[in-house]
Amino acid sequence: HPVNSLLKHTALSLAAGFALAGSVEAAEILVTSDITTSTTWTSDNTYNLQTQIYVMPGATLTIQPGTVIASDTGVGGSLAITKGAKLFAQGDKSNPIIFTSKADTATWTGGDPRTGTWRESANEWGNVTIMGDGFISENATAGNTPTCSASNVAAMEGLVAAFPGDTKVLYGGGNDDDDSGSLSYVSLRYGGKVVGLNNELNGLSLGGLGRETDIDHVEIMNNVDDGVEIWGGTVNLKNLSVWNIGDDSVDIDQGYRGKLQYVLIVQ
């Protein structure tokens, strides 16, 4: 099928302009607990998210170009950057960072993603969520107002608080210059999770991010819910490729005031 052929061979080469280099077989590291101190994931390993993993306030997760994060299919592995933490996932054109499932990498020959087979599937792992301190307009939460206010905070869709008052699932604040890090040349494949009715993990979930956060050259392919969803904030996104999404390809909410440029959607 011509569409399947495109997805198989060139999904990463469209709006984002990716050109994958060959990968070598790498050691697997199981990620089982929250990240509380600054950590670097290196391209000579693969990383397997075993549960909902949070990067906690004050910590920075850095991911090297060419790193593969391949989580066991169906176990719920996911990555969330809390307000006050940072993610620097900066691939490059020849060595993008790939978040996917083990079912996807099982189709790769010799660890080379260029040999993979596209499948009509999603919901195989979680997603990447980033939460910041930017203004949001949200009045579903008690005490919030339906206009942008520094006192507004909200719980991120798809995340489950560990206890009442758990702040690691919250985003929003009064800093539109919030800097939660940088994503570039990142591919998010076969993800998403249905927590409940109208409560799902999107391919890339962004809550209250400020304009100092950098996001460009990102691909989302085959996600069970939205491709990218943005709640409030002022973050700018550039060069997005969004393929084969179950709900909205790009969804904006709660007074988002940023800009999107060069977005390719195949719905």
C-alpha positions as CSV (number, residue, x, y, z in Angstrom):
1,H,0.0,0.0,0.0
2,P,1.6,3.4,-1.0
3,V,0.7,5.1,2.3
4,N,2.1,2.2,4.3
5,S,5.2,2.3,2.2
6,L,5.6,6.0,3.0
7,L,5.2,5.4,6.7
8,K,7.6,2.6,6.7
9,H,10.4,4.3,4.7
10,T,10.0,8.0,5.1
11,A,7.9,8.9,8.2
12,L,10.9,10.5,9.8
13,S,11.9,12.4,6.7
14,L,8.9,14.6,6.1
15,A,8.2,17.8,8.0
16,A,11.1,17.1,10.4
17,G,13.6,16.2,7.8
18,F,15.1,13.2,9.7
19,A,17.6,10.9,8.1
20,L,18.2,7.9,10.4
21,A,21.7,6.5,10.8
22,G,22.1,2.8,11.5
23,S,22.0,1.7,15.1
24,V,24.0,-1.0,16.8
25,E,22.7,-3.4,19.3
26,A,22.8,-1.7,22.7
27,A,22.6,-2.8,26.3
28,E,19.1,-2.5,27.9
29,I,18.5,-0.5,31.1
30,L,15.2,-1.0,32.9
31,V,13.9,2.3,34.2
32,T,11.9,1.5,37.3
33,S,11.9,4.6,39.6
34,D,11.5,8.4,39.4
35,I,14.6,10.5,38.5
36,T,15.5,12.7,41.4
37,T,19.0,13.8,40.4
38,S,20.3,15.0,37.1
39,T,20.9,12.0,34.8
40,T,22.1,11.4,31.2
41,W,20.8,8.6,29.0
42,T,23.4,7.6,26.4
43,S,23.1,6.2,22.9
44,D,25.1,3.1,23.7
45,N,22.2,1.8,25.8
46,T,18.5,1.4,25.2
47,Y,16.1,2.4,28.0
48,N,12.9,0.5,28.9
49,L,10.3,2.5,30.9
50,Q,8.7,0.0,33.3
51,T,6.1,2.3,34.8
52,Q,5.1,6.0,34.9
53,I,8.5,7.7,35.4
54,Y,8.7,11.3,36.7
55,V,11.7,13.6,36.5
56,M,11.3,15.4,39.8
57,P,11.8,19.1,40.4
58,G,15.4,20.3,40.4
59,A,16.5,17.3,38.2
60,T,17.5,17.4,34.6
61,L,17.2,14.4,32.2
62,T,19.6,14.7,29.2
63,I,19.2,12.2,26.3
64,Q,22.0,11.9,23.8
65,P,21.4,11.9,20.1
66,G,20.6,8.5,18.7
67,T,19.3,7.1,21.9
68,V,16.4,4.6,21.7
69,I,13.8,4.4,24.5
70,A,11.9,1.2,23.8
71,S,9.4,0.1,26.5
72,D,7.8,-3.2,27.0
73,T,4.5,-3.4,25.2
74,G,1.5,-3.0,27.4
75,V,3.2,-2.4,30.8
76,G,2.4,1.3,30.9
77,G,5.9,2.8,30.7
78,S,5.8,6.5,30.3
79,L,7.9,9.7,31.0
80,A,6.7,12.9,32.7
81,I,8.8,16.0,33.4
82,T,7.4,17.7,36.5
83,K,7.2,21.5,36.9
84,G,10.7,22.6,38.0
85,A,12.5,19.8,36.2
86,K,14.0,19.9,32.7
87,L,14.3,17.5,29.7
88,F,17.0,18.0,27.1
89,A,16.3,15.4,24.4
90,Q,18.3,16.9,21.5
91,G,18.8,14.5,18.6
92,D,20.1,15.6,15.2
93,K,19.2,14.9,11.6
94,S,21.3,11.8,11.4
95,N,20.7,10.5,15.0
96,P,17.2,11.3,16.2
97,I,16.0,10.1,19.6
98,I,13.3,7.5,19.3
99,F,10.6,6.7,21.9
100,T,8.7,3.5,21.0
101,S,7.7,0.1,22.0
102,K,9.5,-3.3,22.1
103,A,6.9,-4.5,19.5
104,D,8.3,-1.8,17.1
105,T,12.0,-2.6,17.7
106,A,11.3,-6.3,17.3
107,T,10.8,-5.5,13.6
108,W,14.2,-3.8,13.3
109,T,17.1,-5.8,11.9
110,G,20.3,-5.5,13.9
111,G,18.9,-2.6,15.9
112,D,18.6,-0.4,12.8
113,P,15.3,1.5,12.8
114,R,15.5,2.0,9.0
115,T,14.7,-1.7,8.6
116,G,11.5,-1.5,10.7
117,T,8.0,-2.5,9.5
118,W,5.1,-0.1,10.0
119,R,2.2,-1.6,11.8
120,E,-1.4,-0.4,12.3
121,S,-1.1,-0.2,16.1
122,A,-1.0,2.2,19.0
123,N,-1.4,2.2,22.8
124,E,1.7,0.1,23.2
125,W,3.5,2.3,25.8
126,G,2.8,5.7,27.3
127,N,4.1,9.1,26.2
128,V,6.2,12.1,27.0
129,T,4.6,14.7,29.2
130,I,6.2,18.1,30.1
131,M,4.8,20.4,32.7
132,G,5.8,24.0,33.4
133,D,5.1,27.2,35.3
134,G,3.4,29.2,32.6
135,F,0.0,30.9,32.8
136,I,-3.1,28.8,32.2
137,S,-6.8,29.5,32.0
138,E,-8.6,26.7,33.8
139,N,-11.6,26.8,36.0
140,A,-12.5,23.1,36.4
141,T,-10.2,23.0,39.4
142,A,-11.6,24.5,42.6
143,G,-10.2,28.0,43.2
144,N,-9.1,28.6,39.6
145,T,-10.4,31.3,37.3
146,P,-11.4,31.0,33.6
147,T,-8.7,33.6,32.7
148,C,-4.9,33.3,32.8
149,S,-3.9,33.7,36.4
150,A,-0.6,33.0,38.3
151,S,-2.7,31.1,40.9
152,N,-4.1,28.7,38.4
153,V,-2.8,25.1,38.5
154,A,-4.3,21.9,37.0
155,A,-3.7,18.2,37.1
156,M,-2.3,16.8,33.8
157,E,-4.6,14.6,31.7
158,G,-3.5,11.0,31.8
159,L,-1.4,11.2,35.0
160,V,-2.7,9.7,38.2
161,A,-1.9,11.4,41.5
162,A,-0.3,9.0,44.0
163,F,-2.2,10.7,46.9
164,P,-4.5,13.7,47.4
165,G,-2.4,16.9,46.9
166,D,0.3,15.2,44.9
167,T,2.1,18.1,43.2
168,K,4.1,16.1,40.7
169,V,1.0,15.9,38.3
170,L,0.4,19.7,38.4
171,Y,1.2,22.4,35.8
172,G,0.6,26.1,35.6
173,G,1.8,29.2,37.4
174,G,2.9,32.8,36.6
175,N,6.0,32.5,34.5
176,D,5.5,32.7,30.7
177,D,9.3,32.5,30.3
178,D,9.4,29.1,31.9
179,D,12.2,26.9,30.5
180,S,11.5,23.2,30.8
181,G,14.3,22.2,28.4
182,S,14.5,21.3,24.8
183,L,13.2,18.6,22.4
184,S,14.6,18.4,18.9
185,Y,14.7,15.5,16.3
186,V,12.6,13.3,18.5
187,S,10.2,10.5,17.2
188,L,7.3,9.3,19.4
189,R,5.7,6.1,18.0
190,Y,2.9,3.7,18.8
191,G,2.1,5.3,22.1
192,G,-0.7,6.6,24.3
193,K,-2.8,5.2,27.1
194,V,-6.5,5.3,28.0
195,V,-6.8,6.0,31.7
196,G,-10.5,6.6,31.6
197,L,-13.3,8.4,29.7
198,N,-11.8,11.6,28.2
199,N,-8.6,10.9,30.2
200,E,-5.8,9.7,28.0
201,L,-2.1,10.1,27.3
202,N,-1.4,12.0,24.1
203,G,1.7,11.5,22.0
204,L,3.3,14.7,23.4
205,S,1.5,16.5,26.3
206,L,2.6,20.0,27.2
207,G,1.1,21.9,30.2
208,G,2.0,25.5,31.1
209,L,5.3,25.6,29.2
210,G,6.9,28.9,28.7
211,R,8.6,30.5,25.6
212,E,12.1,29.6,26.8
213,T,11.3,25.9,26.3
214,D,12.5,24.8,22.8
215,I,10.5,22.2,20.7
216,D,11.3,21.6,17.1
217,H,11.6,18.7,14.6
218,V,9.3,16.3,16.4
219,E,7.3,13.4,14.9
220,I,4.3,11.7,16.5
221,M,3.1,8.5,14.7
222,N,0.3,6.1,15.6
223,N,-0.9,7.5,19.0
224,V,-4.2,6.3,20.5
225,D,-5.4,9.8,21.5
226,D,-4.1,13.2,20.4
227,G,-0.8,13.8,18.7
228,V,0.2,16.9,20.5
229,E,-2.0,18.6,23.1
230,I,-1.0,21.9,24.7
231,W,-2.6,23.4,27.8
232,G,-1.9,27.1,28.3
233,G,1.6,28.6,28.3
234,T,3.5,30.3,25.5
235,V,5.8,27.6,24.2
236,N,6.5,27.7,20.4
237,L,6.7,24.6,18.3
238,K,8.3,24.3,14.9
239,N,8.6,21.5,12.3
240,L,6.1,18.9,13.5
241,S,5.0,15.7,11.7
242,V,1.8,14.1,13.0
243,W,0.7,10.8,11.5
244,N,-2.3,8.5,12.0
245,I,-3.6,9.8,15.3
246,G,-6.8,8.4,17.0
247,D,-8.2,11.8,18.0
248,D,-7.0,15.4,17.4
249,S,-3.7,15.7,15.6
250,V,-3.0,19.0,17.4
251,D,-5.2,20.1,20.3
252,I,-4.8,23.5,22.1
253,D,-6.5,24.4,25.4
254,Q,-6.6,26.7,28.4
255,G,-5.4,29.9,26.9
256,Y,-2.4,28.7,24.9
257,R,-0.6,31.8,23.5
258,G,2.3,30.3,21.6
259,K,3.0,29.7,17.9
260,L,3.2,26.7,15.7
261,Q,5.1,26.8,12.4
262,Y,5.6,24.1,9.7
263,V,3.2,21.4,10.8
264,L,2.4,18.3,8.6
265,I,-0.7,16.4,9.6
266,V,-1.8,13.1,8.0
267,Q,-5.1,12.4,9.6
